């Protein structure tokens, strides 16, 4: 029989989790951010930047969906609390059963939403690339890389991600020396980024006549797809526009009117100026184009630095400490970071990685 006191305590814990969730996603600030985006969209009509407007609408939709999901959870919780009051008055067991059903549904929705709040990396929403590289050991390591490939393909399939092979180096006996996959899907990088590291396999070798125990290593490196489309957003509030009299040739008109324009982009300190035309409007337009070009170059440099950082990280992890050991003859898989151990080796190697990945995200890896 259902115990109202126990159920009430569970609902209280659930309420505290929702409060914590609101804090983690900055729920109270979401409306302000949405309003701020609306203001930016209106201002961008000045520059007729349809690409950036589209990007802002996309960001607004994400924020709105996030806010609405939490709002629905909160409203469902209010409904449950209301029905508890009704039960206290009427003592109808059917109402108590309905409260329990609603609680179970709500806890499932909360758990699902909690996971998405753990995606706090800048590129978590991006598509990603997954590299697998065989270690030393020839056939053994190449076969292990092939097994890991199957595992990640199955995982991606379960997540409804699309996978394509970018590069592949085939080894001996159908093994794989190295392979790079492109994985497309929402939060593909967020889900897979904690798989970066060394994966160790221990088993009785199928390639050795004496069936000796053999240890193989393969490295996995996951990195985000960086968007090469750079939208330059210039907001009026970030500009200081000065007009002055042009100097040099051009006759009396050049010296009499303030047609020259100097524009300072305050956040970056970049300055552009133009005095070639007699029209202040044309000079301003030219200076804006120059500013966009310089800001574009600045963004390209930033992206190049990001790519270099990613490549450096790839070198750093390649043969560092292992993150997971797959000990087949003991039917044991041990994740060294989360301390999770599993014996269902077949399920894991067929893509059941959720427990490892979700736990690693929860502890902030």
Long-range contacts (C-beta under 8 A, 24 or more apart in sequence): 2-93, 2-96, 2-97, 2-100, 4-84, 4-87, 4-96, 7-96, 7-99, 7-100, 7-103, 8-84, 10-103, 11-77, 11-80, 11-81, 11-84, 11-103, 14-77, 14-103, 14-106, 14-107, 14-110, 15-77, 17-110, 17-114, 18-70, 18-73, 18-74, 18-77, 18-110, 21-70, 21-73, 21-110, 21-113, 21-114, 21-117, 22-70, 24-117, 25-66, 25-70, 25-117, 27-67, 27-70, 30-63, 30-66, 30-67, 31-67, 33-63, 34-60, 34-63, 34-64, 34-67, 37-63, 40-235, 43-235, 43-236, 44-233, 46-236, 47-234, 47-288, 49-231, 49-233, 51-229, 51-231, 52-231, 52-233, 55-231, 69-113, 70-113, 72-109, 73-106, 73-109, 73-110, 73-113, 76-102, 76-105, 76-106, 76-109, 77-106, 80-106, 115-358, 115-361, 116-187, 118-361, 118-362, 119-187, 119-190, 119-361, 121-189, 121-190, 121-193, 123-189, 123-224, 123-226, 124-187, 124-189, 124-190, 124-193, 125-186, 125-187, 125-189, 125-190, 126-188, 126-189, 126-224, 126-225, 126-226, 126-227, 127-182, 127-183, 127-184, 127-185, 127-188, 127-189, 127-224, 127-225, 128-182, 128-183, 128-188, 128-189, 128-192, 128-193, 128-222, 128-223, 128-224, 128-225, 129-166, 129-180, 129-181, 129-182, 129-183, 129-222, 129-223, 129-224, 129-225, 130-180, 130-181, 130-183, 130-192, 130-195, 130-220, 130-221, 130-222, 131-178, 131-179, 131-180, 131-219, 131-220, 131-221, 131-222, 131-223, 131-314, 132-176, 132-178, 132-179, 132-180, 132-218, 132-219, 132-220, 133-177, 133-178, 133-218, 133-219, 133-221, 133-318, 134-171, 134-175, 134-176, 134-177, 134-178, 134-218, 135-198, 135-216, 135-217, 135-218, 135-219, 135-319, 136-217, 137-214, 137-216, 137-217, 138-171, 138-172, 139-171, 139-172, 139-173, 139-175, 139-207, 140-205, 140-207, 140-214, 140-216, 141-175, 141-216, 141-217, 141-218, 142-171, 142-172, 142-173, 142-175, 142-176, 142-177, 143-173, 143-175, 143-206, 143-207, 143-216, 144-199, 144-201, 144-216, 144-217, 144-218, 145-171, 145-175, 145-176, 145-177, 145-178, 145-179, 145-218, 146-174, 146-175, 146-176, 147-201, 147-349, 148-199, 148-218, 148-220, 149-176, 149-179, 149-181, 150-349, 150-350, 151-348, 151-349, 151-350, 151-351, 151-353, 152-181, 152-192, 152-195, 152-351, 153-181, 153-351, 154-350, 154-351, 155-192, 155-351, 155-352, 155-353, 156-181, 156-183, 156-185, 156-188, 156-351, 157-351, 158-351, 158-352, 159-185, 159-188, 159-191, 160-185, 161-185, 161-188, 173-207, 182-225, 189-222, 189-223, 189-224, 189-225, 190-361, 191-357, 192-222, 192-357, 193-222, 193-224, 194-356, 194-357, 194-360, 194-361, 194-365, 195-220, 195-222, 195-323, 195-353, 195-357, 196-220, 196-221, 196-222, 196-317, 196-323, 197-317, 197-320, 197-321, 197-322, 197-323, 197-324, 198-317, 198-319, 198-320, 198-321, 198-322, 198-323, 199-322, 199-323, 199-324, 199-326, 200-322, 200-324, 200-325, 200-326, 201-325, 201-326, 201-328, 202-325, 202-326, 202-327, 202-328, 202-329, 202-330, 203-326, 203-327, 203-328, 203-329, 204-328, 204-329, 213-329, 217-319, 217-322, 219-317, 219-318, 219-319, 221-313, 221-314, 221-317, 221-318, 223-310, 223-313, 223-314, 224-310, 226-303, 226-306, 226-307, 228-303, 230-296, 230-299, 230-300, 230-303, 232-292, 232-295, 232-296, 232-299, 234-265, 234-288, 234-291, 234-292, 234-295, 238-265, 238-266, 238-267, 239-263, 239-264, 239-265, 239-266, 240-264, 240-266, 241-284, 243-280, 246-275, 247-275, 248-275, 250-278, 253-278, 254-278, 259-283, 261-287, 262-287, 263-287, 263-288, 263-291, 265-291, 265-295, 268-295, 268-298, 270-294, 270-295, 270-298, 324-356, 335-359, 335-360, 337-363, 337-365, 338-363, 338-365
